């Protein structure tokens, strides 16, 4: 059987997808959340997204990639978390391949998922948590929750061994971020002054721009998860566009019927 060879078409698509998914966080998610908070907290939210992107990158290179995608020493341990054989990208050389793409590209693509997941949680406690606390929680959450769960589902852990399929992060990204966001919101509680003090969004223009960036970036997030420029990527891209457009249209029509006009925030 021939060894996998580098496919330049797949590599080009994955390089593009990696940039698109990072684009979802910086600047997409940062602008989306930044426009929804009050004026005094805009820079705080932007800083949180940028700092998460930075610290998660460092953690990913140091131990994250290895813990997710490197087998542990024993099958019992590997069911829970991976090993440290590729810490600090040991062995991830220029010529190393993951399937038909460079391993460096695969590692960077997976990094963008690791970045956006804790960044999604920011919206649950925006304006109510100090920067230092946020940064510590994001780092610890990545180490203790995201890396193990990603290994369970994508790195040969116990969920993958049971046959669980997660094509583009429905479990690894959205379930983990959703649960963490709910727990954080309950723990932190309501904003001071809510609901007696008006707290309108700072700029729906920024939020709409950020949402548009998220929509565009999702083609890399979803279609890129095929890890190749093939029919699966094409079908996923079509499903991504049609589902997003359908959801936006239905919500717009529902608001139109209920309130007499649609809103950009709702859409």
Residue frames as qw, qx, qy, qz and C-alpha x, y, z in Angstrom:
[[0.000, 0.889, 0.458, 0.000, 0.00, 0.00, 0.00],
 [0.418, 0.498, -0.026, 0.759, 1.42, 3.38, -1.00],
 [0.310, -0.406, -0.448, 0.734, 2.16, 5.90, 1.73],
 [0.150, 0.895, 0.396, -0.138, 0.01, 9.06, 1.71],
 [0.502, 0.181, 0.187, 0.825, 1.42, 11.79, -0.50],
 [0.023, -0.453, -0.215, 0.865, 1.06, 15.53, -0.18],
 [0.269, 0.636, 0.651, 0.314, -1.96, 16.83, -2.09],
 [0.218, -0.002, -0.018, 0.976, -1.49, 20.49, -3.00],
 [0.305, -0.453, -0.441, -0.712, -5.19, 21.06, -3.66],
 [0.636, -0.576, -0.513, 0.034, -6.19, 19.74, -0.24],
 [0.539, -0.261, -0.260, 0.758, -3.38, 21.71, 1.36],
 [0.056, 0.233, 0.167, 0.956, -4.44, 24.95, -0.31],
 [0.471, -0.559, -0.465, -0.498, -8.03, 24.47, 0.85],
 [0.685, -0.519, -0.441, 0.259, -6.95, 23.70, 4.43],
 [0.390, -0.048, -0.123, 0.911, -4.66, 26.74, 4.53],
 [0.192, -0.374, -0.283, -0.862, -7.66, 28.82, 3.45],
 [0.622, -0.543, -0.517, -0.226, -9.97, 27.13, 5.96],
 [0.607, -0.306, -0.413, 0.605, -7.52, 27.73, 8.79],
 [0.138, 0.077, -0.013, 0.987, -7.47, 31.45, 8.02],
 [0.391, -0.435, -0.437, -0.684, -11.28, 31.50, 7.77],
 [0.656, -0.524, -0.540, 0.060, -11.80, 29.88, 11.19],
 [0.457, -0.239, -0.282, 0.809, -9.30, 32.23, 12.84],
 [0.045, -0.257, -0.245, -0.934, -11.17, 35.06, 11.09],
 [0.485, -0.573, -0.593, -0.292, -14.28, 33.95, 12.97],
 [0.581, -0.587, -0.371, 0.424, -12.67, 34.84, 16.30],
 [0.263, -0.628, 0.099, 0.726, -10.44, 37.69, 15.17],
 [0.086, -0.092, 0.334, -0.934, -12.17, 39.91, 14.33],
 [0.403, -0.331, -0.647, -0.557, -15.60, 38.27, 13.82],
 [0.554, -0.531, -0.631, 0.111, -16.58, 37.14, 17.31],
 [0.370, -0.252, -0.285, 0.848, -14.73, 40.06, 18.91],
 [0.126, -0.089, -0.206, -0.966, -16.80, 42.57, 16.91],
 [0.477, -0.408, -0.668, -0.398, -20.03, 40.61, 17.36],
 [0.545, -0.531, -0.552, 0.340, -19.71, 40.61, 21.15],
 [0.320, -0.146, -0.122, 0.928, -18.12, 44.07, 21.23],
 [0.173, -0.279, -0.341, -0.881, -21.14, 45.63, 19.57],
 [0.542, -0.503, -0.623, -0.255, -23.57, 44.04, 22.02],
 [0.527, -0.440, -0.473, 0.552, -21.99, 45.40, 25.21],
 [0.072, -0.965, -0.197, 0.159, -22.02, 48.93, 26.56],
 [0.425, 0.852, -0.193, 0.235, -19.55, 51.53, 25.30],
 [0.295, -0.794, 0.496, -0.191, -17.32, 51.34, 28.37],
 [0.749, -0.268, 0.605, -0.028, -16.79, 47.59, 27.92],
 [0.783, 0.601, -0.078, -0.141, -16.11, 47.36, 24.18],
 [0.315, 0.706, -0.620, 0.132, -12.33, 47.35, 24.47],
 [0.497, -0.378, 0.715, -0.314, -12.55, 44.88, 27.34],
 [0.876, 0.232, 0.366, -0.211, -14.42, 42.35, 25.18],
 [0.656, 0.703, -0.273, 0.007, -12.04, 42.88, 22.26],
 [0.014, -0.672, 0.702, -0.234, -9.08, 42.37, 24.59],
 [0.717, -0.183, 0.607, -0.290, -10.60, 39.18, 25.96],
 [0.890, 0.422, 0.140, -0.101, -10.95, 37.65, 22.49],
 [0.473, 0.755, -0.428, 0.150, -7.43, 38.68, 21.45],
 [0.244, -0.597, 0.703, -0.300, -5.88, 37.43, 24.69],
 [0.853, -0.011, 0.467, -0.233, -7.70, 34.08, 24.46],
 [0.810, 0.578, -0.104, 0.001, -6.39, 33.63, 20.92],
 [0.235, 0.750, -0.564, 0.253, -2.88, 34.29, 22.20],
 [0.414, -0.465, 0.705, -0.339, -2.80, 32.18, 25.35],
 [0.902, 0.130, 0.343, -0.226, -4.61, 29.20, 23.78],
 [0.695, 0.651, -0.304, 0.035, -2.06, 29.22, 20.95],
 [0.033, 0.644, -0.702, 0.302, 0.78, 28.97, 23.44],
 [0.652, -0.205, 0.630, -0.368, -0.97, 26.18, 25.37],
 [0.895, 0.381, 0.070, -0.222, -1.75, 24.34, 22.12],
 [0.552, 0.650, -0.504, 0.136, 1.87, 24.31, 21.03],
 [0.176, -0.551, 0.715, -0.392, 3.13, 23.40, 24.51],
 [0.259, -0.063, 0.933, -0.241, 0.78, 20.51, 25.31],
 [0.615, 0.322, 0.294, -0.657, -2.65, 20.86, 23.71],
 [0.651, 0.451, -0.456, -0.407, -1.99, 19.38, 20.27],
 [0.257, 0.294, -0.912, 0.123, -0.14, 16.45, 21.83],
 [0.304, 0.044, 0.765, -0.566, -2.82, 15.78, 24.48],
 [0.675, 0.373, 0.145, -0.620, -5.52, 15.73, 21.81],
 [0.790, 0.503, -0.222, -0.271, -3.91, 13.83, 18.95],
 [0.301, 0.500, -0.801, 0.135, -1.03, 11.79, 20.39],
 [0.814, -0.276, -0.487, -0.158, -1.80, 8.35, 21.88],
 [0.482, -0.718, 0.393, -0.313, -1.19, 7.94, 25.60],
 [0.009, 0.488, -0.871, 0.059, 1.14, 5.28, 26.97],
 [0.181, 0.105, 0.964, -0.164, -1.67, 2.84, 27.86],
 [0.147, -0.402, -0.717, -0.550, -5.09, 2.13, 26.32],
 [0.312, -0.679, -0.621, 0.237, -6.81, 2.99, 29.61],
 [0.234, -0.553, -0.068, 0.796, -5.12, 6.38, 29.76],
 [0.087, -0.003, 0.549, 0.831, -5.66, 6.99, 26.05],
 [0.089, -0.604, -0.769, -0.192, -9.41, 6.64, 26.55],
 [0.250, -0.826, -0.368, 0.346, -9.27, 9.79, 28.69],
 [0.055, 0.946, -0.182, -0.264, -6.42, 11.94, 27.36],
 [0.808, 0.529, -0.188, 0.182, -3.54, 11.71, 24.92],
 [0.809, -0.273, -0.069, 0.515, 0.18, 11.65, 25.57],
 [0.134, -0.922, 0.107, 0.347, 2.94, 14.23, 25.56],
 [0.763, 0.009, 0.434, 0.480, 4.99, 12.82, 22.69],
 [0.407, 0.552, 0.331, 0.648, 4.42, 15.90, 20.53],
 [0.299, -0.856, -0.241, 0.347, 4.70, 18.57, 23.21],
 [0.104, -0.762, 0.254, 0.586, 6.08, 21.79, 21.77],
 [0.723, 0.611, -0.113, -0.301, 5.44, 20.25, 18.33],
 [0.373, -0.491, 0.768, 0.177, 8.14, 17.63, 18.73],
 [0.434, 0.084, 0.856, 0.269, 8.36, 15.71, 15.46],
 [0.421, 0.787, 0.422, -0.161, 6.00, 18.07, 13.66],
 [0.420, -0.330, 0.409, 0.740, 8.49, 18.81, 10.92],
 [0.298, 0.475, -0.252, -0.788, 8.14, 20.58, 7.61],
 [0.357, 0.195, -0.789, -0.460, 7.75, 17.27, 5.79],
 [0.157, 0.135, 0.912, -0.353, 5.44, 15.54, 8.29],
 [0.350, -0.176, -0.538, -0.746, 2.01, 14.70, 6.91],
 [0.381, 0.166, 0.719, -0.557, -1.42, 14.21, 8.42],
 [0.663, 0.549, 0.488, -0.145, -3.26, 12.36, 5.68],
 [0.630, 0.477, 0.320, 0.523, -2.58, 14.31, 2.51],
 [0.033, 0.935, 0.002, 0.353, -1.83, 17.69, 4.12],
 [0.369, 0.422, -0.566, 0.605, 1.17, 18.90, 6.13],
 [0.512, -0.470, -0.662, 0.281, 0.84, 18.12, 9.83],
 [0.197, -0.157, -0.215, 0.943, 1.63, 21.76, 10.56],
 [0.306, -0.184, -0.345, -0.868, -1.48, 22.78, 8.63],
 [0.585, -0.402, -0.683, -0.174, -3.62, 20.17, 10.40],
 [0.467, -0.334, -0.537, 0.619, -2.30, 21.33, 13.79],
 [0.026, -0.074, -0.048, 0.996, -2.98, 24.99, 13.01],
 [0.420, -0.296, -0.530, -0.674, -6.46, 24.20, 11.71],
 [0.598, -0.449, -0.658, 0.083, -7.31, 22.35, 14.90],
 [0.328, -0.171, -0.358, 0.857, -5.81, 25.24, 16.90],
 [0.183, -0.198, -0.181, -0.946, -8.39, 27.63, 15.47],
 [0.614, -0.444, -0.571, -0.316, -11.14, 25.41, 16.93],
 [0.603, -0.340, -0.520, 0.501, -9.37, 25.44, 20.29],
 [0.165, 0.024, -0.103, 0.981, -9.24, 29.25, 20.12],
 [0.333, -0.308, -0.312, -0.835, -12.86, 29.98, 19.24],
 [0.567, -0.408, -0.712, -0.066, -14.36, 27.60, 21.81],
 [0.392, -0.459, -0.487, 0.632, -13.35, 29.48, 25.01],
 [0.033, -0.019, 0.121, 0.992, -13.89, 32.76, 23.15],
 [0.358, -0.419, -0.633, -0.544, -17.54, 31.78, 22.62],
 [0.486, -0.506, -0.649, 0.293, -17.97, 31.56, 26.41],
 [0.228, -0.034, -0.165, 0.959, -17.05, 35.24, 26.79],
 [0.278, -0.353, -0.365, -0.815, -20.55, 36.27, 25.75],
 [0.586, -0.493, -0.640, -0.059, -22.06, 34.51, 28.77],
 [0.531, -0.636, -0.324, 0.457, -20.26, 36.70, 31.31],
 [0.377, 0.466, 0.131, 0.790, -19.45, 39.82, 29.30],
 [0.129, -0.681, 0.034, -0.720, -19.18, 42.96, 31.46],
 [0.729, -0.599, 0.001, -0.333, -19.26, 40.96, 34.71],
 [0.926, -0.241, 0.030, 0.290, -15.82, 39.30, 35.07],
 [0.192, -0.869, 0.335, 0.309, -12.39, 40.86, 35.55],
 [0.603, 0.654, -0.432, -0.151, -9.75, 40.37, 32.91],
 [0.002, -0.503, 0.846, -0.180, -7.30, 38.37, 35.04],
 [0.604, 0.008, 0.696, -0.388, -10.04, 35.99, 36.22],
 [0.779, 0.520, 0.037, -0.349, -11.25, 35.52, 32.65],
 [0.440, 0.659, -0.607, -0.062, -7.75, 34.71, 31.39],
 [0.216, -0.346, 0.873, -0.268, -7.07, 32.18, 34.16],
 [0.703, 0.200, 0.546, -0.409, -10.43, 30.46, 33.63],
 [0.712, 0.609, -0.178, -0.300, -9.95, 30.34, 29.85],
 [0.260, 0.584, -0.768, 0.037, -6.51, 28.76, 30.23],
 [0.329, -0.176, 0.862, -0.343, -7.60, 26.22, 32.84],
 [0.743, 0.339, 0.337, -0.468, -10.80, 25.41, 30.97],
 [0.620, 0.605, -0.437, -0.241, -8.82, 24.71, 27.80],
 [0.126, 0.454, -0.867, 0.162, -6.47, 22.40, 29.68],
 [0.287, -0.037, 0.853, -0.435, -9.07, 20.59, 31.77],
 [0.613, 0.439, 0.482, -0.446, -12.10, 20.54, 29.47],
 [0.598, 0.678, -0.174, -0.391, -11.41, 21.32, 25.82],
 [0.195, 0.562, -0.793, -0.134, -8.24, 19.29, 25.30],
 [0.316, -0.061, 0.927, -0.192, -9.62, 16.11, 26.95],
 [0.623, 0.474, 0.457, -0.423, -13.02, 16.34, 25.23],
 [0.495, 0.692, -0.368, -0.374, -11.36, 16.93, 21.85],
 [0.030, 0.396, -0.917, -0.039, -9.28, 13.81, 22.48],
 [0.511, 0.151, 0.765, -0.362, -12.38, 11.82, 23.47],
 [0.638, 0.606, 0.307, -0.361, -14.08, 12.64, 20.17],
 [0.575, 0.782, -0.210, -0.113, -11.30, 13.24, 17.62],
 [0.090, 0.726, -0.675, 0.093, -8.11, 11.78, 19.09],
 [0.584, 0.116, -0.803, -0.021, -9.07, 8.17, 19.72],
 [0.198, -0.214, 0.648, -0.704, -10.61, 8.61, 23.16],
 [0.247, 0.166, 0.915, -0.274, -13.53, 6.74, 24.68],
 [0.514, 0.555, 0.288, -0.587, -16.30, 8.53, 22.75],
 [0.434, 0.563, -0.535, -0.456, -14.62, 7.90, 19.41],
 [0.000, 0.193, -0.981, 0.012, -14.11, 4.29, 20.43],
 [0.391, 0.349, 0.737, -0.427, -17.87, 4.05, 20.96],
 [0.354, 0.411, 0.694, 0.473, -18.43, 5.27, 17.41],
 [0.037, 0.840, 0.308, -0.445, -19.37, 8.89, 18.13],
 [0.502, 0.389, 0.356, 0.685, -19.10, 11.11, 15.04],
 [0.099, -0.857, -0.205, 0.462, -18.55, 14.86, 15.31],
 [0.664, 0.523, 0.283, 0.453, -17.88, 16.23, 11.85],
 [0.286, 0.603, 0.001, 0.745, -17.40, 19.92, 12.66],
 [0.191, 0.180, -0.512, 0.818, -17.38, 20.39, 16.40],
 [0.521, -0.519, -0.343, -0.585, -21.00, 20.06, 17.47],
 [0.807, -0.492, -0.307, 0.113, -19.86, 18.22, 20.59],
 [0.690, -0.069, -0.174, 0.699, -16.29, 19.39, 21.01],
 [0.159, 0.223, 0.013, 0.962, -17.01, 23.08, 20.40],
 [0.350, -0.432, -0.236, -0.797, -20.68, 23.88, 20.86],
 [0.738, -0.489, -0.454, -0.097, -21.73, 21.52, 23.63],
 [0.643, -0.215, -0.361, 0.640, -18.67, 22.28, 25.76],
 [0.130, 0.183, -0.029, 0.974, -18.91, 26.03, 25.21],
 [0.450, -0.487, -0.378, -0.646, -22.67, 26.03, 25.76],
 [0.734, -0.484, -0.462, 0.114, -22.49, 24.15, 29.04],
 [0.535, -0.130, -0.254, 0.795, -19.58, 26.28, 30.24],
 [0.030, -0.329, -0.136, -0.934, -21.40, 29.47, 29.27],
 [0.584, -0.558, -0.425, -0.409, -24.54, 28.40, 31.14],
 [0.724, -0.403, -0.400, 0.391, -22.56, 27.51, 34.27],
 [0.387, 0.041, -0.108, 0.915, -20.64, 30.81, 34.08],
 [0.211, -0.460, -0.259, -0.823, -23.81, 32.87, 33.63],
 [0.680, -0.573, -0.426, -0.169, -25.52, 31.21, 36.60],
 [0.700, -0.282, -0.319, 0.574, -22.43, 31.55, 38.79],
 [0.273, 0.115, -0.019, 0.955, -21.73, 35.20, 37.96],
 [0.047, 0.634, 0.642, -0.428, -25.38, 36.25, 38.09],
 [0.297, 0.852, 0.397, 0.166, -27.19, 39.25, 36.67],
 [0.395, 0.405, -0.046, 0.823, -25.52, 42.50, 35.72],
 [0.190, -0.406, -0.481, 0.753, -25.62, 45.19, 38.39],
 [0.219, 0.330, 0.011, -0.918, -28.63, 47.39, 37.79],
 [0.322, -0.032, -0.757, -0.568, -30.43, 44.90, 35.57],
 [0.369, 0.481, 0.601, 0.522, -33.31, 45.23, 34.63],
 [0.065, -0.875, -0.349, 0.330, -33.98, 48.71, 36.03],
 [0.138, -0.708, 0.319, 0.615, -30.99, 50.34, 34.30],
 [0.763, 0.621, 0.018, -0.179, -31.15, 50.46, 30.47],
 [0.496, -0.485, 0.616, 0.373, -28.25, 48.55, 28.90],
 [0.741, 0.629, 0.067, -0.226, -28.65, 48.93, 25.12],
 [0.858, 0.100, 0.221, 0.454, -26.02, 47.45, 22.80],
 [0.304, -0.610, 0.176, 0.710, -23.13, 49.77, 22.06],
 [0.269, 0.523, -0.433, -0.683, -23.25, 49.31, 18.28],
 [0.816, 0.250, 0.489, -0.180, -25.45, 46.96, 16.32],
 [0.556, 0.763, -0.294, -0.153, -23.40, 47.98, 13.29],
 [0.015, -0.590, 0.803, -0.081, -20.35, 46.26, 14.79],
 [0.607, -0.043, 0.744, -0.275, -22.44, 43.24, 15.75],
 [0.782, 0.538, 0.178, -0.260, -23.86, 42.92, 12.23],
 [0.401, 0.744, -0.531, -0.056, -20.38, 43.18, 10.73],
 [0.243, -0.432, 0.846, -0.196, -19.11, 40.57, 13.20],
 [0.744, 0.178, 0.565, -0.309, -22.03, 38.26, 12.43],
 [0.704, 0.665, -0.134, -0.208, -21.28, 38.56, 8.72],
 [0.170, 0.660, -0.729, 0.060, -17.66, 37.59, 9.38],
 [0.507, -0.180, 0.795, -0.281, -18.83, 34.59, 11.39],
 [0.807, 0.428, 0.261, -0.313, -21.09, 33.53, 8.52],
 [0.572, 0.709, -0.405, -0.074, -18.23, 33.72, 6.01],
 [0.065, -0.575, 0.791, -0.196, -15.77, 32.05, 8.38],
 [0.748, -0.077, 0.551, -0.362, -18.13, 29.15, 8.95],
 [0.834, 0.484, -0.203, -0.171, -17.36, 27.82, 5.49],
 [0.347, 0.559, -0.710, 0.250, -13.85, 27.11, 6.73],
 [0.431, -0.308, 0.667, -0.524, -15.16, 25.78, 10.03],
 [0.819, 0.149, 0.408, -0.375, -17.65, 23.36, 8.47],
 [0.826, 0.544, -0.120, -0.081, -16.44, 22.60, 4.94],
 [0.201, 0.711, -0.646, 0.193, -12.83, 22.61, 6.13],
 [0.626, -0.356, 0.617, -0.319, -13.65, 19.77, 8.49],
 [0.939, 0.326, 0.004, -0.110, -13.61, 17.45, 5.49],
 [0.535, -0.608, 0.472, 0.350, -9.81, 18.00, 5.62],
 [0.442, 0.034, 0.689, 0.573, -9.80, 17.85, 1.83],
 [0.338, 0.381, -0.164, -0.845, -11.08, 19.66, -1.24],
 [0.002, 0.069, 0.968, 0.242, -13.65, 17.04, -2.15],
 [0.334, -0.432, -0.624, -0.558, -17.35, 16.30, -2.47],
 [0.472, -0.560, -0.613, 0.296, -17.89, 16.21, 1.28],
 [0.253, -0.316, -0.129, 0.905, -16.49, 19.74, 1.58],
 [0.118, -0.143, -0.445, -0.876, -18.73, 20.92, -1.26],
 [0.431, -0.510, -0.695, -0.268, -21.86, 19.39, 0.23],
 [0.446, -0.514, -0.486, 0.548, -21.03, 20.78, 3.66],
 [0.130, -0.127, 0.073, 0.981, -20.52, 24.24, 2.20],
 [0.283, -0.328, -0.564, -0.703, -23.93, 24.05, 0.52],
 [0.505, -0.551, -0.663, 0.043, -25.62, 22.87, 3.75],
 [0.381, -0.349, -0.314, 0.797, -23.92, 25.64, 5.72],
 [0.026, -0.012, -0.216, -0.976, -25.14, 28.38, 3.40],
 [0.398, -0.371, -0.627, -0.557, -28.68, 27.06, 2.96],
 [0.512, -0.509, -0.653, 0.232, -29.24, 26.38, 6.67],
 [0.277, -0.311, -0.240, 0.877, -27.94, 29.79, 7.75],
 [0.136, -0.079, -0.335, -0.929, -29.97, 31.61, 5.12],
 [0.450, -0.431, -0.707, -0.335, -33.11, 29.65, 5.99],
 [0.449, -0.484, -0.575, 0.484, -32.74, 30.36, 9.70],
 [0.144, -0.214, -0.054, 0.965, -32.21, 34.07, 9.08],
 [0.252, -0.206, -0.513, -0.794, -35.20, 34.26, 6.74],
 [0.478, -0.491, -0.724, -0.082, -37.52, 32.43, 9.14],
 [0.370, -0.452, -0.447, 0.678, -36.50, 34.63, 12.07],
 [0.021, -0.064, 0.165, 0.984, -36.94, 37.78, 9.96],
 [0.370, -0.326, -0.607, -0.623, -40.44, 36.72, 8.91],
 [0.486, -0.491, -0.693, 0.208, -41.38, 35.72, 12.47],
 [0.244, -0.366, -0.268, 0.857, -40.36, 39.15, 13.79],
 [0.111, -0.088, -0.387, -0.911, -42.16, 40.81, 10.92],
 [0.446, -0.449, -0.685, -0.360, -45.39, 39.04, 11.83],
 [0.522, -0.514, -0.578, 0.359, -45.04, 39.51, 15.59],
 [0.324, -0.561, -0.176, 0.741, -43.61, 43.04, 15.79],
 [0.374, 0.871, 0.230, -0.220, -44.53, 44.58, 12.46],
 [0.408, 0.835, -0.368, 0.017, -40.92, 44.80, 11.27],
 [0.927, -0.019, -0.220, 0.302, -37.76, 42.69, 11.34],
 [0.307, -0.917, 0.247, 0.063, -34.65, 43.69, 13.30],
 [0.538, 0.630, -0.544, 0.134, -30.99, 43.39, 12.44],
 [0.276, -0.483, 0.731, -0.395, -30.28, 42.13, 15.97],
 [0.824, 0.032, 0.443, -0.351, -32.79, 39.32, 15.62],
 [0.836, 0.526, -0.128, -0.092, -31.63, 38.35, 12.17]]
